[in-house]
Amino acid sequence: MRSIAVINQKGGTGKTTTVGNLGAALAMRGKRVLMIDFDPQGALSIWFDVTHPRSLYDLMEGGAETRKCIYKVRENLALIPGDKRLGRIREGIGAMWGGEIEERLMRSAGPYHFLLMDCPPSWSLMSRYALMIAREVYMPVSMEYLSMIGIRQVVEGVRDLVDEWGHAPEIKLVIPTFYDRRQKKSREIMKLLQWHFGIRVTEPIRSNVRLSEAISYHQSIFEYAPESHGAKDYEKLVRRVEDVQGTQSHGERPARGYSGPAGGPGEQNEIFKGRGGSPR
């Protein structure tokens, strides 16, 4: 089972949109997918119109059976919902959670090909719990300069986990979202991402109103507007996810996709400078 944490620290709607549409696309291709909502806002539950007596909180704190916390939302697609009670999760529960969750999922609910985790829009205890069971990290990045700060927070957070645990999941894909090639800032941020993260940067998810409209109708983009730019872009993304191979770990500097000067493309390179300089 491939366990993937989808996380960003700014512009949080992009991560939920990515989890829901990527999960739907994989399910349509015959993959069994389980989504877990680590976000206390419970956006995935609202999106897929799930009314749930039990949630991730009951699984982690209440000792509920795993199978009773899983809700089928589509063929091959299921959800463990989140809710506001996740803000009360105790820190000490982490050892049990990280050590047993995959075994419990496989035993109680049958085998899944993909486990997709929607992380909170802040570096929190729930983010750490998601990363405990993740082997891959995907970072959706909206085409706003403040999103660059969020990227740095994720990269530094993953590095901190290496120092603390001796290991951490790999940052596999960086997914540009809300991309509009007519806007200079979109082109600049795309170039910046490619320079810093190289081959990990996917083709962008273009800005498309159908993506937000689909959520309001409790549908994936493939159900609501299958011929839209949004659907076509997520089809490209799911192919990339299926084909992704082992890239460099988060501890190594990504290959550069930009042949600019050694200091980086323009003044915005400073955004990535924190502890230890640019992401390695």
Secondary structure as the mmCIF struct_conf table of DSSP 4:
data_model
#
loop_
_struct_conf.conf_type_id
_struct_conf.id
_struct_conf.beg_label_comp_id
_struct_conf.beg_label_asym_id
_struct_conf.beg_label_seq_id
_struct_conf.end_label_comp_id
_struct_conf.end_label_asym_id
_struct_conf.end_label_seq_id
STRN STRN1 ARG A 2 VAL A 6
BEND BEND1 GLN A 9 GLY A 11
TURN_TY1_P TURN_TY1_P1 GLY A 12 GLY A 12
HELX_RH_AL_P HELX_RH_AL_P1 THR A 13 MET A 28
TURN_TY1_P TURN_TY1_P2 ARG A 29 GLY A 30
STRN STRN2 VAL A 33 ASP A 37
TURN_TY1_P TURN_TY1_P3 PRO A 40 GLN A 41
HELX_RH_AL_P HELX_RH_AL_P2 ALA A 43 TRP A 47
TURN_TY1_P TURN_TY1_P4 PHE A 48 ASP A 49
BEND BEND2 PRO A 53 ARG A 54
HELX_RH_AL_P HELX_RH_AL_P3 LEU A 56 MET A 60
TURN_TY1_P TURN_TY1_P5 GLU A 61 GLU A 61
BEND BEND3 GLY A 62 GLY A 62
HELX_RH_3T_P HELX_RH_3T_P1 THR A 66 CYS A 69
STRN STRN3 TYR A 71 ARG A 74
TURN_TY1_P TURN_TY1_P6 GLU A 75 ASN A 76
STRN STRN4 LEU A 77 ILE A 80
HELX_RH_3T_P HELX_RH_3T_P2 LYS A 84 ARG A 88
HELX_RH_3T_P HELX_RH_3T_P3 GLU A 91 ILE A 93
HELX_RH_AL_P HELX_RH_AL_P4 GLY A 94 ALA A 109
BEND BEND4 HIS A 113 HIS A 113
STRN STRN5 PHE A 114 ASP A 118
BEND BEND5 PRO A 121 TRP A 123
HELX_RH_AL_P HELX_RH_AL_P5 LEU A 125 ILE A 133
BEND BEND6 ARG A 135 ARG A 135
STRN STRN6 GLU A 136 SER A 142
BEND BEND7 MET A 143 GLU A 144
HELX_RH_AL_P HELX_RH_AL_P6 TYR A 145 TRP A 165
BEND BEND8 GLY A 166 GLY A 166
STRN STRN7 GLU A 170 THR A 177
BEND BEND9 PHE A 178 PHE A 178
STRN STRN8 TYR A 179 TYR A 179
TURN_TY1_P TURN_TY1_P7 ARG A 181 ARG A 182
BEND BEND10 GLN A 183 GLN A 183
HELX_RH_AL_P HELX_RH_AL_P7 LYS A 184 PHE A 197
HELX_RH_3T_P HELX_RH_3T_P4 GLY A 198 ARG A 200
STRN STRN9 VAL A 201 VAL A 201
HELX_LH_PP_P HELX_LH_PP_P1 THR A 202 PRO A 204
STRN STRN10 ARG A 206 ARG A 206
HELX_RH_AL_P HELX_RH_AL_P8 VAL A 209 SER A 216
TURN_TY1_P TURN_TY1_P8 TYR A 217 HIS A 218
HELX_RH_AL_P HELX_RH_AL_P9 ILE A 221 TYR A 224
TURN_TY1_P TURN_TY1_P9 PRO A 226 GLU A 227
BEND BEND11 SER A 228 SER A 228
HELX_RH_AL_P HELX_RH_AL_P10 HIS A 229 ASP A 243
TURN_TY1_P TURN_TY1_P10 HIS A 250 GLY A 251
BEND BEND12 GLU A 252 GLU A 252
HELX_LH_PP_P HELX_LH_PP_P2 ARG A 253 ARG A 256
BEND BEND13 GLY A 257 GLY A 257
TURN_TY1_P TURN_TY1_P11 ALA A 262 GLY A 263
BEND BEND14 PRO A 265 GLY A 266
HELX_RH_3T_P HELX_RH_3T_P5 GLU A 267 PHE A 272
STRN STRN11 GLY A 274 GLY A 274
TURN_TY1_P TURN_TY1_P12 ARG A 275 GLY A 276
STRN STRN12 GLY A 277 GLY A 277
BEND BEND15 SER A 278 SER A 278
#
